[in-house]
Amino acid sequence: VRHRLQVIDLLWRFRAHTQFPLSFNPWARTTVNAVAGYRATFSTAATPIIPREIQERIYNFCQSVLDSAESILGKKRTLLKAGPEELMLRDAILYVVAITTGMRNDEVLGIESGAYREEHINGTCYRWVRTVENKTKKGVVEYMCPQVTGRALEILERYAQPFQQRIADDIRGLEGLRASPARLLQLAKLRADSKRLFLCASPKGASVVNSLTNSTCNGAMSRIAKAAGV
């Protein structure tokens, strides 16, 4: 019931962006959850913390992959199909950025070109990565990070360039076509991904390039753990 009513709830929440917006709150002084009889229950997280010795092995392996970035990126890529070494490089960067910033997964995936910066205050260098925080709706935020994070993102910007260029080409192609609801949705998705860094070639669909998803990140972490021998 809640999932069905959420369609109406979305129309209310995004009334400023709809052609025929709802003129009144459909839930009055209550919420969609209450109307549906939904009662959320919360429990303490049961997933154990990764042991330090395993973290060290994965981190050191990822550092060794970053050290090989020049030779990996120097190899010619066929269209947008990344080879095993390039995928491992991207996966290693995903791990390094996540573990050194403490970002949630969707925040890591939201990082765009030029998101890393440094500032010097009274002789101390502070390093920051900009992204969008969705869970608590803070919007654009910056996470403090170490130098290795900036190095990883600089490498990732080089990796992402062909993907970003393909997105730009797709946007130009769609802008020259007659507008339709499907094309407008496709354009919106492409524009949202146009500056992102964690990109991959899509095996299917209208667009060749997509940003990574939680599912693809799970696969990336599994590959990294196996490659590191843990």
C-alpha positions as a LaTeX table, in Angstrom:
\begin{tabular}{lrrr}
\hline
Residue & $x$ (\AA) & $y$ (\AA) & $z$ (\AA) \\
\hline
Val1 & 0.00 & 0.00 & 0.00 \\
Arg2 & 2.79 & 2.39 & 0.92 \\
His3 & 4.61 & 1.80 & $-2.36$ \\
Arg4 & 1.45 & 2.51 & $-4.35$ \\
Leu5 & 0.63 & 5.66 & $-2.41$ \\
Gln6 & 4.19 & 6.94 & $-2.81$ \\
Val7 & 3.34 & 7.74 & $-6.44$ \\
Ile8 & 0.91 & 10.37 & $-5.16$ \\
Asp9 & 3.40 & 11.46 & $-2.53$ \\
Leu10 & 6.02 & 12.10 & $-5.26$ \\
Leu11 & 3.53 & 14.21 & $-7.21$ \\
Trp12 & 3.00 & 16.29 & $-4.08$ \\
Arg13 & 6.70 & 16.62 & $-3.24$ \\
Phe14 & 7.62 & 17.63 & $-6.80$ \\
Arg15 & 4.56 & 19.82 & $-7.40$ \\
Ala16 & 6.80 & 22.73 & $-8.43$ \\
His17 & 8.12 & 20.64 & $-11.32$ \\
Thr18 & 4.87 & 19.18 & $-12.69$ \\
Gln19 & 2.60 & 20.58 & $-15.38$ \\
Phe20 & $-0.59$ & 20.09 & $-13.37$ \\
Pro21 & 0.52 & 20.24 & $-9.71$ \\
Leu22 & $-1.56$ & 19.06 & $-6.79$ \\
Ser23 & $-3.12$ & 22.07 & $-5.08$ \\
Phe24 & $-3.41$ & 20.50 & $-1.62$ \\
Asn25 & $-1.46$ & 18.11 & 0.59 \\
Pro26 & $-3.07$ & 14.70 & 0.01 \\
Trp27 & $-2.13$ & 13.58 & 3.52 \\
Ala28 & $-3.40$ & 16.69 & 5.34 \\
Arg29 & $-1.66$ & 16.78 & 8.73 \\
Thr30 & $-0.32$ & 13.22 & 8.57 \\
Thr31 & 2.11 & 11.35 & 6.28 \\
Val32 & 1.97 & 8.73 & 3.55 \\
Asn33 & 3.51 & 6.20 & 5.94 \\
Ala34 & 0.80 & 6.78 & 8.53 \\
Val35 & $-1.98$ & 6.57 & 5.95 \\
Ala36 & $-0.58$ & 3.26 & 4.68 \\
Gly37 & $-0.26$ & 1.88 & 8.21 \\
Tyr38 & 3.49 & 1.55 & 7.79 \\
Arg39 & 5.56 & 1.40 & 10.96 \\
Ala40 & 9.31 & 1.37 & 10.37 \\
Thr41 & 11.45 & $-0.62$ & 12.77 \\
Phe42 & 15.14 & 0.03 & 13.24 \\
Ser43 & 17.86 & $-2.19$ & 14.67 \\
Thr44 & 21.54 & $-1.84$ & 15.43 \\
Ala45 & 23.78 & $-2.54$ & 12.45 \\
Ala46 & 24.90 & $-6.15$ & 12.48 \\
Thr47 & 27.63 & $-5.95$ & 9.82 \\
Pro48 & 31.03 & $-6.36$ & 11.51 \\
Ile49 & 33.79 & $-3.81$ & 10.98 \\
Ile50 & 36.44 & $-4.96$ & 8.50 \\
Pro51 & 39.44 & $-6.14$ & 10.57 \\
Arg52 & 42.45 & $-3.86$ & 10.44 \\
Glu53 & 44.79 & $-6.43$ & 8.89 \\
Ile54 & 42.34 & $-7.02$ & 6.03 \\
Gln55 & 41.85 & $-3.27$ & 5.54 \\
Glu56 & 45.62 & $-2.87$ & 5.31 \\
Arg57 & 45.94 & $-5.57$ & 2.66 \\
Ile58 & 43.18 & $-4.09$ & 0.53 \\
Tyr59 & 44.47 & $-0.54$ & 0.94 \\
Asn60 & 48.06 & $-1.47$ & 0.12 \\
Phe61 & 46.88 & $-3.41$ & $-2.93$ \\
Cys62 & 44.89 & $-0.38$ & $-4.13$ \\
Gln63 & 47.94 & 1.83 & $-3.65$ \\
Ser64 & 49.98 & $-0.52$ & $-5.83$ \\
Val65 & 47.30 & $-0.26$ & $-8.53$ \\
Leu66 & 47.42 & 3.55 & $-8.34$ \\
Asp67 & 51.19 & 3.38 & $-8.72$ \\
Ser68 & 50.63 & 1.58 & $-12.03$ \\
Ala69 & 48.15 & 4.19 & $-13.30$ \\
Glu70 & 50.51 & 5.70 & $-15.89$ \\
Ser71 & 51.15 & 2.41 & $-17.65$ \\
Ile72 & 47.48 & 1.36 & $-17.42$ \\
Leu73 & 46.08 & 4.60 & $-18.84$ \\
Gly74 & 48.75 & 4.67 & $-21.51$ \\
Lys75 & 47.29 & 1.60 & $-23.19$ \\
Lys76 & 44.89 & 2.24 & $-26.06$ \\
Arg77 & 41.25 & 1.61 & $-25.21$ \\
Thr78 & 38.85 & 0.24 & $-27.83$ \\
Leu79 & 35.94 & 2.70 & $-27.94$ \\
Leu80 & 34.62 & 2.86 & $-24.36$ \\
Lys81 & 35.31 & $-0.73$ & $-23.40$ \\
Ala82 & 37.69 & $-0.71$ & $-20.46$ \\
Gly83 & 40.07 & $-3.63$ & $-20.11$ \\
Pro84 & 40.59 & $-5.62$ & $-16.89$ \\
Glu85 & 43.47 & $-3.40$ & $-15.77$ \\
Glu86 & 41.47 & $-0.22$ & $-16.33$ \\
Leu87 & 38.51 & $-1.64$ & $-14.42$ \\
Met88 & 40.82 & $-2.60$ & $-11.57$ \\
Leu89 & 42.19 & 0.95 & $-11.54$ \\
Arg90 & 38.70 & 2.42 & $-11.34$ \\
Asp91 & 37.73 & $-0.08$ & $-8.62$ \\
Ala92 & 40.85 & 0.75 & $-6.60$ \\
Ile93 & 40.05 & 4.47 & $-6.82$ \\
Leu94 & 36.48 & 3.77 & $-5.69$ \\
Tyr95 & 37.81 & 2.00 & $-2.61$ \\
Val96 & 40.47 & 4.61 & $-1.80$ \\
Val97 & 38.05 & 7.55 & $-2.10$ \\
Ala98 & 35.40 & 5.83 & 0.02 \\
Ile99 & 37.76 & 4.69 & 2.78 \\
Thr100 & 39.68 & 7.98 & 3.04 \\
Thr101 & 36.64 & 10.29 & 3.13 \\
Gly102 & 33.95 & 8.31 & 4.95 \\
Met103 & 31.41 & 9.20 & 2.27 \\
Arg104 & 28.31 & 7.11 & 1.70 \\
Asn105 & 28.33 & 5.23 & $-1.58$ \\
Asp106 & 25.93 & 7.59 & $-3.39$ \\
Glu107 & 28.09 & 10.54 & $-2.32$ \\
Val108 & 31.20 & 8.92 & $-3.79$ \\
Leu109 & 29.32 & 8.29 & $-7.04$ \\
Gly110 & 28.20 & 11.93 & $-7.11$ \\
Ile111 & 31.78 & 13.29 & $-7.30$ \\
Glu112 & 32.34 & 15.37 & $-10.43$ \\
Ser113 & 35.35 & 16.78 & $-12.30$ \\
Gly114 & 37.09 & 19.51 & $-10.32$ \\
Ala115 & 35.59 & 18.41 & $-7.01$ \\
Tyr116 & 38.96 & 18.19 & $-5.23$ \\
Arg117 & 40.64 & 21.32 & $-3.87$ \\
Glu118 & 43.36 & 22.38 & $-1.45$ \\
Glu119 & 43.63 & 25.45 & 0.78 \\
His120 & 46.55 & 26.65 & 2.89 \\
Ile121 & 45.80 & 28.25 & 6.24 \\
Asn122 & 48.61 & 29.34 & 8.56 \\
Gly123 & 51.05 & 26.95 & 6.93 \\
Thr124 & 48.71 & 23.95 & 7.00 \\
Cys125 & 47.27 & 22.40 & 3.83 \\
Tyr126 & 43.63 & 21.33 & 4.08 \\
Arg127 & 42.19 & 19.09 & 1.36 \\
Trp128 & 38.53 & 18.80 & 0.42 \\
Val129 & 36.26 & 16.85 & $-1.92$ \\
Arg130 & 32.90 & 18.30 & $-2.98$ \\
Thr131 & 29.81 & 16.15 & $-3.52$ \\
Val132 & 26.06 & 16.12 & $-2.83$ \\
Glu133 & 24.74 & 14.68 & 0.44 \\
Asn134 & 21.24 & 13.27 & $-0.07$ \\
Lys135 & 20.42 & 11.17 & 3.00 \\
Thr136 & 19.96 & 14.07 & 5.41 \\
Lys137 & 19.34 & 16.56 & 2.57 \\
Lys138 & 22.34 & 18.80 & 3.27 \\
Gly139 & 22.88 & 19.30 & $-0.46$ \\
Val140 & 26.35 & 20.30 & $-1.64$ \\
Val141 & 28.98 & 19.50 & 1.01 \\
Glu142 & 32.74 & 19.07 & 1.25 \\
Tyr143 & 34.54 & 16.20 & 2.96 \\
Met144 & 38.02 & 16.62 & 4.38 \\
Cys145 & 40.45 & 14.09 & 2.92 \\
Pro146 & 44.17 & 13.20 & 2.75 \\
Gln147 & 46.46 & 13.86 & $-0.19$ \\
Val148 & 46.05 & 10.36 & $-1.61$ \\
Thr149 & 42.39 & 11.09 & $-2.28$ \\
Gly150 & 43.30 & 14.01 & $-4.52$ \\
Arg151 & 45.85 & 11.87 & $-6.33$ \\
Ala152 & 43.25 & 9.14 & $-6.91$ \\
Leu153 & 40.69 & 11.63 & $-8.25$ \\
Glu154 & 43.25 & 13.21 & $-10.60$ \\
Ile155 & 43.87 & 9.76 & $-12.08$ \\
Leu156 & 40.13 & 9.12 & $-12.29$ \\
Glu157 & 39.58 & 12.37 & $-14.20$ \\
Arg158 & 41.88 & 11.07 & $-16.92$ \\
Tyr159 & 40.09 & 7.72 & $-16.93$ \\
Ala160 & 36.68 & 9.40 & $-17.19$ \\
Gln161 & 37.50 & 11.76 & $-20.09$ \\
Pro162 & 36.46 & 9.42 & $-22.96$ \\
Phe163 & 33.22 & 8.57 & $-21.15$ \\
Gln164 & 32.43 & 12.23 & $-20.50$ \\
Gln165 & 33.16 & 13.05 & $-24.14$ \\
Arg166 & 30.72 & 10.36 & $-25.30$ \\
Ile167 & 28.04 & 11.79 & $-22.99$ \\
Ala168 & 28.66 & 15.27 & $-24.44$ \\
Asp169 & 28.30 & 13.84 & $-27.95$ \\
Asp170 & 25.05 & 12.08 & $-27.00$ \\
Ile171 & 23.66 & 15.30 & $-25.49$ \\
Arg172 & 24.40 & 17.26 & $-28.66$ \\
Gly173 & 22.77 & 14.55 & $-30.76$ \\
Leu174 & 19.59 & 14.49 & $-28.68$ \\
Glu175 & 19.33 & 18.28 & $-28.55$ \\
Gly176 & 19.07 & 18.29 & $-32.32$ \\
Leu177 & 16.10 & 15.91 & $-32.33$ \\
Arg178 & 12.44 & 16.64 & $-31.83$ \\
Ala179 & 11.55 & 16.78 & $-28.13$ \\
Ser180 & 9.52 & 13.97 & $-26.57$ \\
Pro181 & 9.00 & 12.86 & $-22.95$ \\
Ala182 & 11.41 & 9.93 & $-23.42$ \\
Arg183 & 14.09 & 12.14 & $-24.96$ \\
Leu184 & 13.70 & 14.78 & $-22.26$ \\
Leu185 & 14.19 & 12.13 & $-19.58$ \\
Gln186 & 17.22 & 10.79 & $-21.42$ \\
Leu187 & 18.68 & 14.28 & $-21.74$ \\
Ala188 & 18.14 & 14.95 & $-18.04$ \\
Lys189 & 19.98 & 11.73 & $-17.15$ \\
Leu190 & 22.86 & 12.51 & $-19.51$ \\
Arg191 & 23.23 & 16.05 & $-18.19$ \\
Ala192 & 23.23 & 14.78 & $-14.61$ \\
Asp193 & 26.06 & 12.37 & $-15.45$ \\
Ser194 & 28.00 & 14.67 & $-17.77$ \\
Lys195 & 30.62 & 15.75 & $-15.21$ \\
Arg196 & 30.67 & 12.68 & $-13.01$ \\
Leu197 & 33.83 & 10.64 & $-12.66$ \\
Phe198 & 32.65 & 7.15 & $-11.76$ \\
Leu199 & 31.34 & 6.15 & $-15.19$ \\
Cys200 & 31.07 & 2.93 & $-17.16$ \\
Ala201 & 29.93 & 1.70 & $-20.55$ \\
Ser202 & 26.34 & 0.48 & $-20.46$ \\
Pro203 & 25.75 & $-3.01$ & $-21.85$ \\
Lys204 & 22.28 & $-1.94$ & $-23.01$ \\
Gly205 & 19.93 & 1.04 & $-23.12$ \\
Ala206 & 19.72 & 4.23 & $-25.14$ \\
Ser207 & 22.83 & 5.81 & $-23.66$ \\
Val208 & 26.22 & 4.17 & $-24.05$ \\
Val209 & 27.58 & 5.61 & $-20.79$ \\
Asn210 & 26.09 & 5.48 & $-17.29$ \\
Ser211 & 27.24 & 6.44 & $-13.83$ \\
Leu212 & 27.99 & 3.53 & $-11.51$ \\
Thr213 & 25.18 & 2.13 & $-9.35$ \\
Asn214 & 25.18 & 0.51 & $-5.92$ \\
Ser215 & 25.08 & $-2.87$ & $-7.66$ \\
Thr216 & 28.12 & $-2.18$ & $-9.83$ \\
Cys217 & 29.96 & $-0.84$ & $-6.77$ \\
Asn218 & 29.26 & $-4.07$ & $-4.89$ \\
Gly219 & 30.83 & $-5.96$ & $-7.76$ \\
Ala220 & 33.81 & $-3.59$ & $-7.76$ \\
Met221 & 34.45 & $-4.12$ & $-4.05$ \\
Ser222 & 34.23 & $-7.90$ & $-4.47$ \\
Arg223 & 36.80 & $-7.78$ & $-7.29$ \\
Ile224 & 39.15 & $-5.63$ & $-5.23$ \\
Ala225 & 38.91 & $-7.93$ & $-2.20$ \\
Lys226 & 39.62 & $-11.03$ & $-4.32$ \\
Ala227 & 42.49 & $-9.35$ & $-6.14$ \\
Ala228 & 44.00 & $-8.33$ & $-2.78$ \\
Gly229 & 43.76 & $-11.95$ & $-1.63$ \\
Val230 & 41.25 & $-11.48$ & 1.20 \\
\hline
\end{tabular}
